[in-house]
Amino acid sequence: MDKTYRRENYPLLGEPKLMFEGDNIYVVHERAEVGKMYSFICPHCHTPFASCTYDDDVMKARCPECNTYIYFSSRGSEGIPSQRRTRVITEDSRQFVSSGILSWSEKALKRTFPLTEGSFIIGRMDATEPSDIAINDDMASRRSVMITVTKGEASRRYTIKLTVLRTTNAVYVNNNALYSKSSIYLNYGDTFKIGETLFTLTAQK
């Protein structure tokens, strides 16, 4: 997934955004098409390189000079967004212990939350209306969004759905605004923002 090429004659996919301060991991929110080559400029050392998308899933491109990783999502060649919302995880996949990891920063501290089957609530810290993930963010609403993780009985595939329960300010998924009663399925590599807190969904390694 991280096969790279030293070429510059391919379209530039997008501008990499730093996932966490101090990390060499970046995210590009523009979607790529499967089977095409894309150029990248390493945001860390500014080396130009290229990577081929060969799977309909979350991809990663590695800078050949400094090993900085750039994650991005790909979709089918017909331009239709992937229906494969998350990576296939079966009971025989010993390396996976959950359907994914939510990561965010709070007061300069990195926090993570492993996702398992079921539903849980994210919202502003409040003693009267507690959330499963309570964030210390005055711009967030109490019990703001619900994350629902399900696994198909036949496919054994996980899907991860975000539903906005209530919000004074919009919830942003990959910079797209969502309001109360809206739902969207998440891919690995997606980000969503509640108040001033940015969450990132990644696969469990």
HELIX and SHEET records of a PDB file:
SHEET    1   A 3 THR A   4  TYR A   5  0                                        
SHEET    2   A 3 PRO A  48  CYS A  52 -1                                        
SHEET    3   A 3 MET A  37  ILE A  41 -1                                        
SHEET    1   B 4 LYS A  17  LEU A  18  0                                        
SHEET    2   B 4 ILE A  25  VAL A  27 -1                                        
SHEET    3   B 4 TYR A  69  ARG A  75  1                                        
SHEET    4   B 4 ALA A  32  GLU A  33  1                                        
SHEET    1   C 4 LYS A  17  LEU A  18  0                                        
SHEET    2   C 4 ILE A  25  VAL A  27 -1                                        
SHEET    3   C 4 TYR A  69  ARG A  75  1                                        
SHEET    4   C 4 VAL A  58  ARG A  62 -1                                        
SHEET    1   D 6 LEU A 109  LEU A 115  0                                        
SHEET    2   D 6 GLY A 100  GLU A 106 -1                                        
SHEET    3   D 6 THR A 197  THR A 202 -1                                        
SHEET    4   D 6 THR A 191  ILE A 194 -1                                        
SHEET    5   D 6 VAL A 171  VAL A 173 -1                                        
SHEET    6   D 6 ASN A 176  LEU A 178 -1                                        
SHEET    1   E 5 ILE A 133  ILE A 135  0                                        
SHEET    2   E 5 GLY A 118  ARG A 124  1                                        
SHEET    3   E 5 VAL A 145  LYS A 151 -1                                        
SHEET    4   E 5 TYR A 158  VAL A 164 -1                                        
SHEET    5   E 5 SER A 183  TYR A 185 -1                                        
END                                                                             
